[in-house]
């Protein structure tokens, strides 16, 4: 099955939840909906499923207009953030429940249940009740119940959000393998850029109900078409500063001008928004020479957050409009005291550049990712 959305819009009580989205999902594809809370991910999934009808636009499945077709007449399965199982039934019966409703032959039900259990590694737990299993196993049960229907469209709405870190990592590794074994269209909603990168496939970035970009996940991450997409696909948030290019040189407020190299060499004179992700922001002791062509700013440490293998260091830099908070992601344990002076170095090779309308500009560079 293919699924096509044509200028789909959804208005509720005078508010626009989905803004004229056009999207085409291919048979057997994995598609990630990435966006902050209230970006429109669940609203878009409900339209895809037929749980809600669009205010305008069309939804086409395998060439057939299904815009007004209710969900019970569509080949759809959905898994929610809060995993839902029947506590009085065994895992086997939980997985089998949609097939029993369809009144399929007993032998076919058994074959499908055991196939789904094998994919989700639930074979040893088929006789247990859901509450006798871990949270991750319960969510696997809910996913198996969705897969066993062999629906053409499987929607997963932040299915790992309520699990602890270890369980999320375990299922993130397994889900691409499971998805690849079916021919269904999978749509997976998440707020986490890292999760989108781990899952792969294609990613649609959403902001305030609008689709900002759709394409292969690495491409959307490395080459965001605009500042909104870069913000959606950066965690921690992408650092931004205003920068001016003139007469072959570029200058940040409060920094010495440097030759216009890297991405700056391919744009005309003017004012731009510089974007740099946290792992490309370099911190050094004051007075340390910057790498050739790098922009250098004086900054003051605000707070350090140590996660174990990495450290987030938040610094304040002076700009013409006051101060701006930047975040650097550094390897290892880096405890810098609040108030400490540091130098911030920004390599032009690692910069994303946006014009005054927020559109990506300049030569596309792989290093900027």
Secondary structure by P-SEA (a helix, b strand, c coil): cbbbbcbbbbbccccccccbbbbbbccbbbbbbcccccccaaaaaaaaaccccccbbbbbccccccccccccccbbbbbcccccccccccaaaaaaaaaaaacccaaaaaaaaaaaaaaaccccccccccccccaaaaaaaaaaaaaaacccbbbbccccccccaaaaaaaaacaaaaaaaccbbbbbbbccaaaaaaaccbbbbbccccccccccaaaaaaccccaaaaaaaccccbbbbbbbbcccccccccccccccccccccccbbbbbbbbccccbbbbcccccccccbbbbbbbbccccccccbbbbbbbbbccccbbbbbbbbccbbbbcccbbbbbbbbcccbbbbccccccccccccccc
